[in-house]
Amino acid sequence: MIRFSKYPDKTVRFMAEEAIELVLKDAGLDKKDMQAVFFSNTFWGMFSNQHSIRGQVILRGMGIDRIPVTNVENACAGGSTALYLAYAGIRAGMYDVALATGSEKISHPDKNLSLGAYASCMDVENFEKHINMIMEVSKTFKVDIPEDQTAPGEGRSIFMDAYATAARWHMDRFHSTQGQLAVICSKNHWHGSMNPLSQYQNPMSVEEVLADKPVAYPLTRSMCAPVGDGAAAAIVCSEKYLKKLANSRPVKILASVLGQGADRGLDDIDIGERLSKEAYAVAGVGPDDIDIAELHDATAFGELHQTEAMGFCPVGEGGPYALSDATKLGGSKPVNTSGGLECRGHPIGASGLAQIYEIAAQLRGEAGVRQVENARIGLAENGGGNIGVEEAAMCIHILEKVS
């Protein structure tokens, strides 16, 4: 992957080419070796009018032609969906080696265009109905909101309102606190400060997080993933093909699952709980076997919720779990050692593959100062879009170190 950041002078095409060249070099392969490509992007058409054949435009320009190219658009889960499709094609025997890549440019001189684009990751036809539902549900929570944070801040995406509603539900239901969210955010800023590919590399104390600009209670600005640009890529191959490669440092995919959300109430089992059980069954492991995880923390509450959904702690105890330092580097189950979406950044078409990059680096023992000791099995959970009270799509991958 390339460093996630804001790149006024870099295009979707240029960033994708950078990431693809890096992953080919890493694997010791050539462009002509690729048998299929799955390209993830969401906003290129909206911002620059490049629709329909986005992957072909990039790959033909690089001299990668003739092979099948599939364009993947699955909101924030697009990058991990591209990996899922590459994996599925190889498991089906259609290919022996395939490329999954994602590139996204969200920063724009018109900030309102950038922030407004996220609304397309919801049910546009029923958008007003959905927002009204969020507002009505919010009224049922008994949460004391500080007087200076009752009005949402300006300059936010609609997803921050959805996450804030979910956070207040958790606070009402389980007595979690804004301070616990600040601990998660501060931890991720510490992790991100050690990651040279992270968009934000500044540590923040819990007090600084709480004092940051309010977005939508209980979320402050630093608890929310930034707008940014970037690209990432992964090469997937069959076991047979791997024998041809020298010095490839492979990581094994134990499970790759993709699911869709469902109509449900806030207290019913959610997509992450359901899908993680499926992934564990496929991989033949359980939550206790996971040594490291990258979870979809578009906000700090996203991480709190997903630690529960992945079975790392009981539902309702994500806040105390964060306070225990279990999820911090050096803890029993480090989460988002990359800095997570909050700090590493969230160019949505590339985010899922950036999670895979971090897990692979950890399992290879190549994560430098943020290396998790004896990391053998890693999990990456990547959610996308929103319908009802949960993600519209989600991918979970479980990866294993190859000894």
N, C-alpha and C positions, 0 to 999 in steps of 0.2 A: 504494500500500500504506500501511497504518498502521505505526507503529513496533511491532516485535515486543517483547513484554515479558510480565510476569505481571500480569494484570488481574483482581483478585478481583471487581470490580463490573461487568465487561463480559461480555455473553453472546455466544455464537456469532452470533446474529442481529444484535446491535448492531454488532459488529465488521464483519460482512459488509456491512451497510448503509453504514458509514463508507467502506469501500474502494470500493463500487459508486458512491457519490456522487462520490468523488474521481476515479474513472476516467471517468465521464460528463462531469464538468467539464473534465478534461484533454483529452478528445476533442472537446469542444464539441457533445455529443449529449444527447438527452433520453431518459428512460426509454421513451417510446413508440416510439423509433427502433429498439430492440432487436428482433430477429427470432427469436432463440433464446438460451438460457442453459444453460451447463454449470457445475454447482456441485459443488465438491470439499469433502468432509469425511469424517473417519474415526471420531472418538470421540464425537460428540454423542449418538448413540443409547446408547452404553455409559455415559456419564456422566449424561445427563439424560433418557434414554428417548425421545428424538426420533429415530425411525427412518423409513425409507421415503420420506417426502416432504419431506426437509429443505430442498431448494432452493425448492420451492413455498411452504413456510411463510414463508421469508424474503422471497421476491420478491412474493408476494401482499400481504404486509404493507407493502411499499414501493409498491404500486400498479402492479407489473409483472405483468400477467396475460394470459391467452389464448394466449400463445406457448408453444412447446415448452420444457420444462425437463427436463434430464437430470441425475440425481444421479450423481456420480462418486466411487467409493471404490477407490483403488488404492494403499493404504498411503502411504508418503512420496512416491510419484510421482503422487499424486492431482491436485495443481494443474497439473502439466505435462501430465497426461493430459487434463484439461479443455481445455487450450489445443489439444492435438492433435485433439480431437474438434471443437472450434470450427473449426479450420483445415480439417479433413477435410470438414465440412459445407459450407463455403464453396467449397472446391475442387470438390466434387461439384455445385455449383450449386443447393443446397437453400436457402441463405441468402446475403444480401449483407453482413450485419453480425451479429455474435454476440458475446456476453459470456462470458468464462471467469473464474470467480471461486472463491476458496477461503477458508474461515474455519475456524479450529480453536482450541479452548480445552482445553489439557492440564493447566494448573496446577489444583490441587484441594487443599482442606484436608487430605484424606487422601492423603499423598504416595505411599503404597503403591499406591493405586488408579491414580494417574498413571503410575507406573513399570511397574505390572503390565499396563497396557493395551497396551504395545508388543508383548507376547507374542502378541496377536491378529494381528499382522502376520507370523506364521509359520504353519506347518502345525500347527494346534492338536491334531488327532487324533494326529499323530505327534511331538508336542512332546518327550516324554521320549526317544524314539529319536534325535531330532535333537540334543538336548543331549548325549546319550551319545556321539554321533558326534563332536561338537566336542571333548569331553574326551579321547576316544581318539586323535583326530588330533593334539591338542596334545602328547600324550606322545611323539610321534615327532620333535618338534623339539629340536634341540640349542641351546638358548638359556639363557644364565646369567641367572637372575632374582635380583636383590638380595634378601637375606634378609628385609628389612623390607617387601618387595612380593610375597611368595609367596602371601599370602592376599588374594583380591579384596576391595575395599572394599565397605562397605554402601551401600544407597541408589543402585542403578544399574539400568538396564534390561537385559534379556537381550541386547540388540543390542550392548552394550559388550563382552560376552564373545565374541560372534561376531567383532567387529572386532579384539579383542585377539588372538584365535586367528589371524586372517588376518595381523595385524602380525607375530606371532611366526614364522609361516611365512615371511614375507618376510625377516625377520631371519636365519632359518636358511638360506634359499635364496640370498639375495643380500647378506647381511651389512649390511643397513640397521641403523640404530641408533635408540635412544630419543631421542638428541640431535637427530637429523634431524627426528623428529616434533615435538620442542619448537621447532625453528626454524620449521616450518610454522605451528604454533599461535601463536607469538610474532608472526609476520608477519600472521596473520589478526587478532590483537588490535590490531595497529597500524592495519590497514585499518579495522577496526570502530570504532576510536576517532575516525575521521573521518566516520563515517556516522551522521547524526542519527536514522536509523530502526533502528539496530542495538540489540539487546537489551543487549549488553555494549559499553561504550564506554571501557573501561580498557585502556591498553597494558600488556603484560606482557613482561618480559625472558625470554630462554631459561632463565635460572637460576630465575626465579620459576615458570615452567611446570613445570620438572623437580621443584621443591620442593613443588608443589601436592599435594593429597590423592591417594593412589593409588586407582585405580578397578579396573582389571584390567591387569596388566603387558602391554605397556609404557605403557599409557594413564594419564595423570593427569587430574584433574577438568577442568582448563582445556582439555585436548585433546578433550573430548567436548561435543557440542551440548547446550545447557541445555533444561530443560522450560520451555515458555512458550506464549503465546497470540498470535494475530494474524490478519490477513486481507490479501489482495492480489487484484488483478483486472487483466484486460487485455481490450481490445476488438479484435476481429479483423474486417477487412472486405475485400471484393473490391477489385480495382484500379478497377473501374467505379464502385463506391460511393465510393471515395476522392476521386474528382473532384468530389463534392458538398460536400466538407468544406474549410473554410478554416482555416489555421493549425493543422493536425492533427499536424505533426511526425512523419510516419510512419516506421516501421522495417519493413523487408521480411523476411518469413520465407522463407529459402532452403531450409530442410529442417525437417521435423517427423516424427520417427520414434519408434515405440513398439515395444518388444520384451519378450519373456518369457525368463527364465533357462532353463537346460537342465541335465540331469544331466551332470556332468563331474568330472574330477579337478582338484586344485589347480593342476597344471602345464599344464592344457589352456587353450585360448583362452577368455576369459571374455566375459560379455554386453557389457561396455563396449567391448572391442576389436572385437567383431563388429558392434555397433550403430553405433559411430563410423564404421567403414568404410562402412556403409550410408548414414549421414547425409552423409558427405563426397561419396559418389557422387551422391546426390540433389542436393546443393547445388552440385556442380561445383567444389569446393575441396578442399584438403588441410590437414593439421595446421599446416603452415607459414604458411597464409593466415589463421589465427585470431589476432586481435590481443588478445583478452581472453576469459576464460572464467570461468564460475561452475560449480564442480564440487561434487558431493554429499559434503561433508566432515562427515558425522555424527560422525566423529572425524578427527583429524589424519591418521591412516593412510588414511582414505577419499580425502583429497586426494592423498596420495602415490601411491596405487594408480591413481587416475583420470588423473593426469598421464601415466602410462605407457599406460593403456588408450586414452586419446584420441590417442595417438601423438605427444605433445609431447616425449617422451624415450623411449629404448629401455626395454623391460620389464626391471626390475631396477635401473634407474638413477634412480628417483624420488627417493631420498634425496639423492644428489649433485646432482641437478637443483635441489632445494630449496635446498641450500647455495650454489648458484651465484647466488642472488638473481634468477634469471630470472622467477620467479613473483611477485616483489614489485613494488609500484607503482614504475615507473621502469625495471623489467626488460624483457626482450624479450617476455615473454608473461605479463602480470599475471593472477593467478588469485585469485578470491574477493575482489575489491576492496570488496565489501559487508561483509566480515568473515566471510563464509561462514556455514554452519550453526553452526559453533563459537561465533561471536560475534553475527552478525545474529539468530540464533535459528532454531528449527525447529518451529513449529506445523504439523504435517505436511501438513494439507490445503491450506496456503497457501504452503509452502516453494518449490515449483516455480515458482509465479507471482512470488514475490519474486526469484528468480533472473532471471526475464524482466524484471522492473522494473529491476534493476541494469544488465543488458545494454542495455536500451532507453535508460536514462539516459546511459550511457556513449556509445552511438552517436549520441545526440542532442547530445552535448557539454554535458550538464546535471548532471554528477556532482560539480561543485564542486572541493574541494581534492583529491579522489581521482580526478580526471579522468585517463584514459589518453590520451596524446597521439596524434592521428591514428587513433583507433579506428574501423575500418571494418567489420570482421566479428567477431562474437562468438558464442560457443558456450555453451550451458547444458545440463549433464548432471544428471539427477535420478533417483535410484534409489529403489525402494520394496520393502519387505518382504524376507524372506530364506527361501529354500528351498535345501537342500543347501549348497553353498559359495559361493553368489552371490545377487544380488538377484533377487527374484521378478519384478519389473517394472522397466523403465527407459525414460525418454524423453530424447531428445536433440534440441535445437533449435539451428539455426544461423541467426543473424539478420544482416542487412546494413543499413548506413547508407544512407539515401536522400539522394542529393546534390541 
